[in-house]
Amino acid sequence: MINLHQPDLGQAELAAVAEVFADSWAGHGPRTQAFEAKFAEHLGVDADHLVFLNSATAALFLSCELLGLTAGDEVVLPSNSFVAAANAIVRNGGQPVFCDVDPRTLNPTPEDVAKVLTRRTKAVVVLHYGGAPGEVAGISELCRERGVVLVEDAACAVSSDVNGRACGTFGDLGVWSFDAMKILVTADGGMLYARNLEHARRARRLAYHGLEKASGFAAARESARWWEVDLQETGHRFIGNDLAAALGTVQLRRLPDFVHRRRAIAAQYDQLLSGVPGVTLPPALPDGHVSSHYFYWVRVDAEIRNQVAVQLLERGVFTSFRYPPLHKVPLYRSNAILPATEHASRSTLLLPLHQGLDDHEVRTVADEFRKAVEYHLS
């Protein structure tokens, strides 16, 4: 089976894990802090503004907690988002309000967001679809003008930027995912960025039970009663650990090569699938935009999309679609009219894209996809 996503883990990662084992400490510790510092360099921000967590979902939940949502507060987000974003909003007392997207990029535009802003809007959550930055700069400006907090869901955009500015740092809060299907993998893990330093400090506290500081070995160097706790507020246990951070540090070193390969695969698909009748390819990136190339998506006639996916699966090629529109999910069903989102959900298909694909596999995917489309259109 040619997988849709697949991590790239090797001897360097094994060696890093072995060092953690040798040190007899796999929990939150110095490697976690080192990974935060390295990722901060990657983004071009200060490490004090970053917190390594056990998932991007945890980062979204903390982001919504930092918003201080109350009953009646609305949070705008594109309907073609993962369920974690809507869950975080609702669990923290807010009301998700869904906006549409550009029909070609599948990212929301400032106009899409502006249409659903109200006086009750507390925040906007934007997703960088497939790693493409979208109009994040314009949405950031809109949010500043309206006095609305911007949260960037950069789960797919670990190496995406606009004119050299990293996605995830345009907003007030940003999150990245390092789960087993992402480009940079820590098995499970995520990062939270907070522009406001006090928000970053509070997020760190909330991520570890609400404690101002730990009561373990490090505290013993500072106090004769290091076992006592300084509890500021109730919190969670969302912290990352040194085992995951060791993987992340190695993966971060390899990230430029990962993205280079993914970019080459996307270019191959562009060439191999150009001119196939009934198929629309992803739009070219605007000048100054850099994508992590997490997804490669194609559009076909909605009447044959599912049959094409089934035929590809039978031929050993796994495809999928992200993301089923949230305004159609029973829990979040709404009367929102979002034509671009709904059309995308019926006609879009993700082709395999990961740095482990070789050129022969890429050609196989393109050939099988082309044959499936031609068969079902005939």
N, C-alpha and C positions, 0 to 999 in steps of 0.2 A: 504494500500500500504506500502510495506517495502521500505523505501527511500534509495537512494544511499548515500546521505549525509544528516546530520541533526544536528543542534546545540544542545548543552546541556546547557540550561539556566534555573536557578531556583531562589529560594528565596534569596540566597546571592546576586545574580545580581540585583534583585529587590530592595533589601535594599541599595545597593550601588547607584543605580539610584535615590532612594528616598533622599539620602543624598545630591546628586547634586541638586535636586529640592529645598531642604530646604535651601541650600546656595545661591539660586537665581543666579547662574552663571553656565551655561552649555557650554560656549565657551572654547577656548584655555586658559588654566590656570594651577593652581598648580597640579591638578590631572593628567594633561597631562605630566608634568615634572616628577611626581612620577612614572607614568607608564613607561616612558623612562628609569628611574633609575632602576626599578625592572626588566625590560626586559634586560637591560645591565648586571645586575647580572646574569640573566639566561644564557646569552651568554658568560659571562666572559670578557667583554670589558668595557671601560670607557663610561659613559652615554653621555659625550660631543660628542661622535662619532655617536650618534643615533638621528634620527628625526622621531617623530610620525606624520603620515600623514593620509589623508582621504582615501587612498587606496594604494595597492601595485602597481597599474597602475601608480599612481602619482609618486611613488618612481622610477619606471622604466623610466618615462619621465624625471625626475630630473637627474637620473643617466646618461642618454644620453646627457642631456644638459651640465652636468659637463664634459663630454668627449670633448666638443667643436667640434663636428663633422662638417665637411665641405664637399662640393661636391666631390665625389670620394672616401671618406672614407668608408671602408667596416667594417661591424660588423658581426662576425660569430656567428651563433646560431643553435641548432638542429631544424630540421623542425617540429618535434613533440613537439611544444611549443604553448602556448596560444598566441592569436593574439596580445595581449597587447605589447609583447616584440618587434615584428616586427613593430607595429604601432609607438612605441616610437622611434625606430631607424629612420624610414622614416620621421616622423614629425620633427626630429631634423637634417635632411639633410643628413643622412647616407644611405648606401645601405646594406640591409640584404643579407648575404651569408649563405646558408643552408648547414649543415653537416649532416652526417648519425649518427646512434647510434649503440650500441651493440645490437644484435638481442635478447638477453635474458634479459638484465637489462633495455633496452630502454633508457639508459643514454649514452651520447657520451663518447668515449674514447679519450685519447690524440692523438691517431693515426687518429681518425675521424676528429678531429679539425685540426691537422697538414696538412692534405690533402688539405684543402681549404684556408690555410693562404697564403697571398700574401704580397707584400711590401705595399699595400694599407690598410691592416688590421689595424684598430685602436683599436678594442676591441673584446672580446669574451664574449657572454652571455650564461651561462650554467643553465639548469633547473635540479633540483634533482627530477627525475621522481617518483611520488607517495611517496616522502619522503625518498627514498633510496639515500644515498650520491653519489653513483657512484664514478668515478675516479677523483674526484675534486682535490685531492692533486697533482696528476700527471698533470692535466690540468693547475693548478696554477703554477707549476714549468715550464711547457712549455711556458706559457704566460710571466713569468719573463725572461726566456731565450731569447724570441723573442722581448721583450720590448713592449708587448701588454697588455692593461688593461683588467682585468677579472672582470666581473659583475656576481654575483651569484643570480639567480632567485630562492630564497629559499621559495617561496610562499607555497609549500607543505611540507616544512622541518623545522617546528618550533621547533622540539625537536630532530632533526637529528644531528649526529656528527661522526667524524672519530678520533678515539683514544683520545676522550675527547675534541676535538676542534669542536666548533659549525659550522655547515654548514651556509653559509652566511658571515663567517669571513675569509675564505681562500682567497677571492679576494680583489680587491681594493674597490669594492662597493658591497653591498648585500641588498636584499629586502625580506620582509616577508608579507604575506597576512593574514588579520583577517576578511575577509568578511563572510557573513552568511553561507557559505558552508564549511568553513575551520574548523580546530580543535579548535583553540583559536579564539573566535568570539567577535568582537566589533560592530557587525551589518555591518558596512563598516569601513575599516581602513587598514593601512599598516605601516611598519617601514622601514626606510632607514638607512643603516650603511655605513659610509665612513671611510676608514682607515686613510686617510689624514685629519687632523683636520681642515685645511682651507677649504677643500671640504665640510666637515660637516657643517661648519659655513655658507658657501655660500648656501648650500642646504636649510638651515633653513631660510635664507634671501629670496631665490627664492620662497620658499613655502608660503611666506607671502608678495606678491606683489613686492618684491625687497627691502622692507624696512629694514633698519639696526636695528630699534627697533620700537615697537608699540608706539602709541601716546595716550594711554588710562590712566587708573587709576595708573598703576604701574609707568608710566613715570612721573606722577605728583609728586612723591616723589623725583625725581631727577632733575627736571627743572621747572622753573617758567613759561615756555612756552611749556608745555607738549603736546599741540595740534599740534605743528609743526612736520613735517615729515622729515626724513632723507632718501631720496630715492637714493639707490646706483645703481640700474639697474632694468629693467622691470622684473616682476615676475608673479606669479600665486596666486591662493588661494587654496593651497593643504593641509593646516594645519589640524591636528587632533583637537579634542575637549575633554573637561572634561567628557562629558556624555559617549562618546565612551571609553575614558581612564578608567573610573570607571568600566565599564564592563570588559575591558581588564585586569585590576588589579586583579579582582576576578577570571577571567578565567585563568590567569597565575598561581594563587595559586592552581587551580584545574588541571592544565595541566599534572602533573605527573600521576594522576589517569586516566585522559583521555587516555594518551598514553599507560599506562599499560593495560587498557581494550582493546584498539585497537590491541595491540600486541597479546593479548589472542585470540581475534576474528580471526586474521590472522592465528594463530597457529591452531585454530579449523578448518578453511577452509583447511589448509594444510592436516590435518588428514582426514577430511571427503571426500576430493576430490582426495586424493592420489590413483593412480592406475585407475582412470576413463579413459577408452579408448578414445583416440583422444583429450585429454585435457593436456595442459602443464601449470604447476603452476609457480609462480614467483620463481626465483632462491634464494637460501639461501644467506644471507648477508655475506660478507667477515668478517674475524676476525677484531675486532676493529671498525666495522661500526654499528651505531645505527640509526634506521629509525623511523620517526614519524608515519609510517603506514597510510598514507593518502589514498592511493589506494590499493585495492587488485585486481590484474589483472590476467586473465586467457587467454590462447590461445587455439582456436579451429580451425577446418578446415574453411578456408575463405568462402567456399561455403555454410556453414550452420550458420555462425556467426549471420547474421541478423535475420534469422528465429528463432534461439535460443532466441535472445533478445525479439522478438515479443511474443513468447510463454511465456517467463517469465513475461512480462508485463501483459499479459492476466491472469496470475496466481497471480498477485499482487506483483510482484518483479520488481522494477525499476532498470535497468542497463544502462550503457552508454559506450562511448569510449572517452578517452582523449589521445592525441589531434589530430584532423584531420591535416594531414601534410600541413604545410604552403606553401610548394613549389607547392602544387596542388590547393591552394585557388586562385581564379581568380585574385585578386589584386596583389598577390605575385608570380604568376605562373612563374616557371623557368624551365630550361632544366636539372636541377640537377638530377643525377642518384643516388638514395638513396634506395637501395633494402631493407635494414632492416626496415627502416621507413615505406616504402610502404607495406611490408608484415605485419608489426604490425598493420597498419591502417585497414587492411582487416580481421585480425584474432583475434584481442584483444578485450576483453570485461571486463569492470569494474563491480565487484559485490559490493553490499551494504557493506559499512564499516563506521561505526560511533559508538561512545561510548555508544549510547542509545540502541543498539541492545542487546536483551537478547539471551540466549543460544538457546531457542526454535526458535527464528527468524533466527538465524545463521543456524541451522539444516534445517529449512524450505527452505532457500535460496539454500543451498548445495543440498538438495534433489530435488528441482524443477529444478535446473540447470542440475544435473546429468540426470534426466528423459528427459529433453529437448534435451540434447546432444544425448542420446541413441536413442530417437525417430527419430531425423533428420539424424542420421548416419545409421539407419536400412534400 
